[in-house]
Amino acid sequence: MGFGMTDSIKVPYLDLRAQYQSIKPEIDAAIARVLDSCQFVLGAEVAAFEREFAAYCGTAECIALNSGTSALHLALLAAGVGPGDEVITVPFTFVASVAAVVYTGARPVLVDIDPRSFTMDPASIEAAITSRTKAILPVHLYGHPADMDPIMDVARRHRLVVIEDAAQAHGAKYKGRPAGSIGEIGCFSFYPSKNLGAYGEGGAVTTSNPEYARTIRMLRDWGQDRKYHHVLRGFNCRMEEFQGAILRVKLRHLEQWTGARRAVVAKYNQLLADCDVERPIELPWARHVYHVYTLRTKDRDGLQAALQAEGIQTAVHYALPVHLQPAYADLGYSRGAFPQSEKAAKEVLSLPLYPEMTDDQIQKVSQALTSLAAVR
Ligand SMILES: Cc1ncc(COP(=O)(O)O)c(C=O)c1O
């Protein structure tokens, strides 16, 4: 998988090389430091990153892992989720949010999204709760936080654990509170294309609950409480030292990059003011970190193909909601079960967006989109 410049592409969807070039000396020094230390897994760099990322998220603890998927999986296990339990989440997400529930042996119970924010509709949670429900797993999709107050309220009333899927939402805020610090546990991905991306796989859990933190630390390293003494049936979900060192460098730039993303979005919003598409919104209580800039348009596939022909690379997140994916047919949901998710899946289109985008690139995308949308 990869995005980047080729001859026919005028504006790539992402340009990871531009970012590396802008911080090359710091990254190269961090990699050299790891090589010199010859500590390659869960060393001093990972430990320092855990402290720094916990501080960034406003939680007492961060546990660094090998992926966002592992973060969700271990968070659910730590919360006591297992066979016979149910976890409420959304179908309009990356498949991992649902897959992680299945890994534990529990059943994902899906609820629809609020069409404005593309995140869990809190009003639909209560009807989905049964005596088996253990947790609620909202997803801060695209970098926009889910409406957490009513979600926390229903969870409190029914004694459910809230696990935030913040894989796309590093630095996002809900009423001033950082994503990953609102529910009992937050789960992050550092996949290279994420707002805070490693140079390989990576993930983390954030929590201020010492019991959950202790359990997740053990689960990520074979369930050991001390060397070769296994109190839990654990896994190998450890973070590599190279990734810890790289993430420490990148975390120092994250706020500036988020500011740059938001500036690109402000320009898009201005240039697309008269364009016949529905622009994404930031609800009043949100700090949206724009992992992706997703608009809605009726003829999404046609528009995407026409933009591609003009050399503008776009993406679709996601064309098929999880309940309609062949792999999850046995969850038992049919077409029509989640109208807002299904409508969004047909309409969404993500424009190129990265902190290093130039005004010229933003203008090219906006001009092409405006003229192409007008003839549709
Ligand atoms: C919403 C969401 N959840 C979970 C994940 C899984 O993260 P990873 O790819 O690091 O396993 C991702 C990212 O890929 C994601 O976007």
The ligand as a MOL file (V3000), in Angstrom:
LIG
                    3D

  0  0  0     0  0            999 V3000
M  V30 BEGIN CTAB
M  V30 COUNTS 16 16 0 0 0
M  V30 BEGIN ATOM
M  V30 1 C -10.7740 3.6210 13.0170 0
M  V30 2 C -9.6190 2.6730 13.0380 0
M  V30 3 N -9.5670 1.7150 13.9750 0
M  V30 4 C -8.5480 0.8490 14.0570 0
M  V30 5 C -7.4850 0.8950 13.1660 0
M  V30 6 C -6.4410 -0.1670 13.2520 0
M  V30 7 O -5.1660 0.3320 13.4100 0
M  V30 8 P -3.8940 -0.4800 12.8170 0
M  V30 9 O -3.9540 -0.4040 11.3350 0
M  V30 10 O -2.7250 0.2590 13.4040 0
M  V30 11 O -3.9740 -1.8660 13.3350 0
M  V30 12 C -7.4780 1.9080 12.1980 0
M  V30 13 C -6.3600 2.1240 11.2660 0
M  V30 14 O -5.9570 1.4410 10.4100 0
M  V30 15 C -8.5750 2.7990 12.1090 0
M  V30 16 O -8.6170 3.7320 11.1680 0
M  V30 END ATOM
M  V30 BEGIN BOND
M  V30 1 1 1 2
M  V30 2 1 2 3
M  V30 3 2 2 15
M  V30 4 2 3 4
M  V30 5 1 4 5
M  V30 6 1 5 6
M  V30 7 2 5 12
M  V30 8 1 6 7
M  V30 9 1 7 8
M  V30 10 2 8 9
M  V30 11 1 8 10
M  V30 12 1 8 11
M  V30 13 1 12 13
M  V30 14 1 12 15
M  V30 15 2 13 14
M  V30 16 1 15 16
M  V30 END BOND
M  V30 END CTAB
M  END
